[in-house]
Amino acid sequence: MKSLKAIFAFLIPLLSMLITFCIFLIIDNIVDNYKTKISRDYSIVIVATNPINKESLNELAGIKVENIQVLPNDKIIENIKANLSSNSIELLRQKLPYFYQIYLEIFPTSSDLEVIKKTLLSNKDIKNVEVFYKNHNQVYLLLLILNSVSFILFFIITIFAIIIIAKQIKLWFHEHHIKISILRLHGASILYSASSVLKYALISSLLAFLIATGFLTYISQNIDLLFPLELQDIVDIKIDIIKEIIKIFILSFCISIFTILGVLLKYKINND
């Protein structure tokens, strides 16, 4: 019963931290997928007096330019040519500016777009720039806020988890002080003396990892539990389960082991 109580004392804070981490991973993944998706759909339109080539615009506001596409003037001319003579049409063809669509590798933020607009307008050949970002930006900002909130929550819970685990280890040392002292007198290392608490922590880490992995797998297959169907139509949800499980495994065991080693080191310094 005592062993079960000790395992649960480590398990609960660890599991709380890992569940929060799973939610953060899912939201972070959704934000990345949405950025990739809208960067393909989103473009900046520029009006230029002279031809523009991709080599002259490799990067804007630190974001790589993926493609520059020419918008043909033929449609404009087609709409008005009925009222013009052939000479006027030819003159118009020569005088019309060049229209381009610029595609970026990732979707820019509002501040990035301000920089991009200023950079483009500083080019003497570019007369007008239209960024068309408001509709995409609203959803993107919402996802960024969710991402930030989930990370802050994960960070706070991690701090509390470390504090609780450290207190549990100190409590264990206090309860087994006489036993540890006898083992130390017989030449046992502090690590060997604390083998029981290490065992509890590792078992708790394994259990927390398994439960968190099950939670992540279930949520990734039933994403409607976290997000409404309307939002799922807007964003792509593609999670690399193996990659995320490895992250959970590393976090689960690293938090336990490093917290224990930190407390052991402090105990050794205070008692040697």
VMD Tcl script that draws the C-alpha trace (Angstrom):
set ca {
  {0.00 0.00 0.00}
  {2.88 2.34 0.87}
  {4.57 1.59 -2.45}
  {1.35 2.32 -4.35}
  {0.96 5.60 -2.48}
  {4.55 6.58 -3.31}
  {4.05 5.76 -7.01}
  {0.86 7.83 -7.16}
  {2.62 10.73 -5.44}
  {5.00 10.88 -8.43}
  {2.45 9.83 -11.05}
  {-0.16 12.57 -10.56}
  {2.10 15.64 -11.09}
  {3.94 13.91 -13.94}
  {0.72 12.90 -15.69}
  {-0.76 16.40 -15.31}
  {2.35 17.84 -16.94}
  {2.37 15.30 -19.80}
  {-1.36 15.72 -20.58}
  {-0.83 19.50 -20.82}
  {2.21 18.86 -23.00}
  {0.11 16.65 -25.31}
  {-2.47 19.43 -25.73}
  {0.33 21.90 -26.47}
  {1.81 19.50 -29.08}
  {-1.55 19.14 -30.82}
  {-2.21 22.89 -30.94}
  {1.38 23.63 -32.03}
  {1.01 21.05 -34.80}
  {-2.27 22.62 -35.95}
  {-0.67 26.10 -36.05}
  {2.25 24.81 -38.15}
  {-0.09 23.00 -40.55}
  {-2.31 26.07 -40.88}
  {0.71 28.28 -41.60}
  {1.80 25.90 -44.37}
  {-1.72 25.68 -45.80}
  {-2.44 29.40 -45.95}
  {1.04 30.22 -47.22}
  {0.09 28.21 -50.34}
  {-3.25 30.01 -50.73}
  {-2.11 33.47 -49.69}
  {-0.38 35.89 -52.04}
  {0.66 39.55 -52.14}
  {-0.30 41.46 -55.28}
  {2.04 44.14 -56.61}
  {1.74 46.61 -59.48}
  {5.03 47.43 -61.20}
  {6.07 49.75 -64.02}
  {8.86 47.40 -65.10}
  {9.22 43.59 -65.10}
  {10.10 42.01 -61.74}
  {12.06 38.75 -61.42}
  {12.36 36.35 -58.47}
  {16.11 36.92 -58.16}
  {15.49 40.52 -57.10}
  {13.05 39.40 -54.38}
  {14.50 36.30 -52.73}
  {13.43 37.26 -49.22}
  {10.94 39.65 -47.58}
  {10.96 40.43 -43.84}
  {13.13 37.35 -43.27}
  {10.65 35.08 -45.10}
  {11.74 33.34 -48.28}
  {9.78 34.08 -51.45}
  {8.55 30.78 -52.88}
  {7.25 32.04 -56.22}
  {6.45 35.18 -58.20}
  {3.64 34.71 -60.70}
  {2.73 37.14 -63.49}
  {-0.93 38.15 -63.73}
  {-1.79 38.49 -67.45}
  {-3.17 41.82 -68.72}
  {-5.23 40.09 -71.42}
  {-8.35 39.85 -69.27}
  {-8.33 43.58 -68.55}
  {-7.97 44.36 -72.23}
  {-10.63 41.79 -73.16}
  {-13.21 43.57 -70.96}
  {-12.76 46.99 -72.59}
  {-11.53 46.30 -76.11}
  {-15.06 46.54 -77.62}
  {-14.96 50.32 -77.17}
  {-11.41 50.78 -78.44}
  {-9.71 50.83 -81.80}
  {-6.91 48.42 -82.61}
  {-4.34 51.23 -82.24}
  {-5.74 52.13 -78.81}
  {-5.65 48.51 -77.74}
  {-2.01 48.21 -78.79}
  {-1.17 51.46 -76.97}
  {-2.99 50.24 -73.87}
  {-1.11 46.94 -74.04}
  {2.16 48.88 -73.98}
  {1.12 51.27 -71.19}
  {-0.54 48.87 -68.79}
  {1.60 48.15 -65.70}
  {2.78 44.68 -64.74}
  {0.76 42.75 -62.16}
  {2.39 40.05 -59.99}
  {1.39 37.64 -57.24}
  {4.08 36.93 -54.64}
  {3.85 33.63 -52.72}
  {5.81 33.25 -49.47}
  {7.09 30.03 -47.86}
  {5.21 30.73 -44.61}
  {2.30 32.98 -43.69}
  {3.57 36.35 -42.38}
  {2.35 38.09 -39.25}
  {0.80 41.57 -39.31}
  {4.12 43.17 -38.36}
  {5.89 41.13 -41.08}
  {3.38 42.40 -43.64}
  {4.02 46.01 -42.66}
  {7.75 45.46 -43.21}
  {7.08 43.64 -46.51}
  {4.85 46.45 -47.77}
  {7.44 49.11 -46.93}
  {10.23 47.04 -48.51}
  {8.29 46.52 -51.74}
  {7.21 50.17 -52.01}
  {10.82 51.27 -51.54}
  {11.50 49.68 -54.95}
  {11.15 52.44 -57.55}
  {9.62 50.01 -60.07}
  {6.75 49.03 -57.72}
  {3.84 51.49 -57.57}
  {1.27 49.66 -55.47}
  {1.11 46.73 -53.02}
  {-1.97 44.88 -51.72}
  {-1.53 42.38 -48.90}
  {-5.11 40.99 -48.39}
  {-4.36 39.50 -45.00}
  {-7.35 40.30 -42.74}
  {-9.44 37.11 -43.19}
  {-6.52 34.72 -42.77}
  {-5.00 36.81 -39.99}
  {-8.02 36.52 -37.68}
  {-7.92 32.71 -37.61}
  {-4.12 32.67 -37.43}
  {-4.07 35.05 -34.43}
  {-6.69 32.91 -32.67}
  {-4.53 29.81 -33.15}
  {-1.42 31.68 -31.98}
  {-3.25 32.77 -28.80}
  {-4.34 29.16 -28.14}
  {-0.77 28.00 -28.74}
  {0.67 30.60 -26.34}
  {-1.91 29.85 -23.63}
  {-1.29 26.08 -23.86}
  {2.49 26.61 -23.64}
  {2.18 28.93 -20.62}
  {-0.12 26.41 -18.92}
  {2.32 23.58 -19.69}
  {5.24 25.65 -18.32}
  {3.40 26.50 -15.07}
  {2.29 22.89 -14.51}
  {5.85 21.67 -15.22}
  {7.21 24.00 -12.52}
  {4.61 22.75 -10.05}
  {5.32 19.12 -11.03}
  {9.04 19.57 -10.36}
  {8.32 21.22 -6.99}
  {5.91 18.45 -5.95}
  {8.30 15.67 -7.05}
  {11.19 17.34 -5.22}
  {9.07 17.64 -2.04}
  {8.06 13.97 -2.30}
  {11.72 12.95 -2.53}
  {12.63 15.14 0.48}
  {9.74 13.59 2.40}
  {10.98 10.11 1.49}
  {14.49 11.02 2.73}
  {13.01 12.30 5.98}
  {11.02 9.06 6.51}
  {14.04 6.85 5.72}
  {16.73 9.00 7.33}
  {17.89 6.29 9.77}
  {18.04 3.58 7.08}
  {20.00 5.87 4.74}
  {22.41 6.82 7.55}
  {23.14 3.12 8.29}
  {23.71 2.35 4.59}
  {26.01 5.39 4.30}
  {28.00 4.24 7.35}
  {28.59 0.92 5.60}
  {29.98 2.71 2.55}
  {26.88 2.73 0.33}
  {26.64 5.56 -2.17}
  {23.80 8.09 -1.94}
  {22.48 6.72 -5.25}
  {22.30 3.18 -3.87}
  {20.71 4.43 -0.64}
  {17.97 6.12 -2.63}
  {17.36 3.16 -4.96}
  {13.79 2.72 -3.65}
  {12.72 6.27 -4.46}
  {14.42 5.98 -7.86}
  {12.40 2.84 -8.55}
  {9.14 4.58 -7.62}
  {9.99 7.55 -9.82}
  {10.87 5.39 -12.84}
  {7.71 3.29 -12.50}
  {5.66 6.49 -12.22}
  {7.41 7.92 -15.29}
  {6.62 4.78 -17.28}
  {2.96 4.79 -16.22}
  {2.61 8.52 -16.93}
  {4.23 8.03 -20.34}
  {1.87 5.16 -21.25}
  {-1.26 7.05 -20.15}
  {-0.18 10.26 -21.92}
  {0.63 8.30 -25.09}
  {-2.84 6.73 -25.00}
  {-4.37 10.19 -24.48}
  {-2.46 11.71 -27.42}
  {-3.34 8.81 -29.73}
  {-7.02 8.96 -28.78}
  {-7.27 12.76 -29.11}
  {-5.44 12.77 -32.48}
  {-8.09 10.35 -33.78}
  {-10.99 12.22 -32.13}
  {-9.90 15.83 -32.56}
  {-13.50 17.06 -32.31}
  {-13.16 16.65 -28.53}
  {-10.84 19.68 -28.55}
  {-11.93 21.63 -31.64}
  {-15.36 22.20 -33.22}
  {-16.03 20.75 -36.67}
  {-16.11 24.26 -38.19}
  {-12.48 24.83 -37.21}
  {-11.47 21.41 -38.52}
  {-12.72 22.46 -41.96}
  {-10.29 25.40 -41.86}
  {-7.18 23.70 -40.47}
  {-5.38 20.48 -41.33}
  {-4.62 18.16 -38.44}
  {-1.69 15.90 -39.27}
  {0.20 14.56 -36.27}
  {3.35 12.46 -36.48}
  {2.44 10.18 -33.55}
  {5.84 8.42 -33.34}
  {7.74 11.71 -33.22}
  {5.44 13.15 -30.54}
  {5.56 9.94 -28.45}
  {9.38 10.17 -28.39}
  {9.08 13.75 -27.08}
  {6.68 12.60 -24.34}
  {9.01 9.71 -23.38}
  {12.05 11.99 -23.09}
  {10.15 14.62 -21.10}
  {8.60 12.09 -18.71}
  {11.87 10.41 -17.73}
  {14.09 13.50 -17.88}
  {11.90 15.49 -15.47}
  {11.87 12.63 -12.95}
  {15.54 11.71 -13.21}
  {16.94 15.25 -13.17}
  {14.69 16.30 -10.28}
  {15.79 13.26 -8.25}
  {19.46 13.79 -9.06}
  {19.15 17.45 -8.09}
  {17.63 16.57 -4.70}
  {20.20 13.78 -4.16}
  {23.06 16.18 -4.89}
  {21.68 18.72 -2.45}
  {21.20 16.01 0.20}
  {24.79 14.78 -0.32}
  {26.21 18.30 -0.01}
  {24.23 18.99 3.19}
  {25.08 15.65 4.86}
  {28.72 15.02 3.87}
}
mol new
graphics top color blue
foreach p $ca { graphics top sphere $p radius 0.5 }
foreach p [lrange $ca 0 end-1] q [lrange $ca 1 end] { graphics top cylinder $p $q radius 0.2 }
display resetview
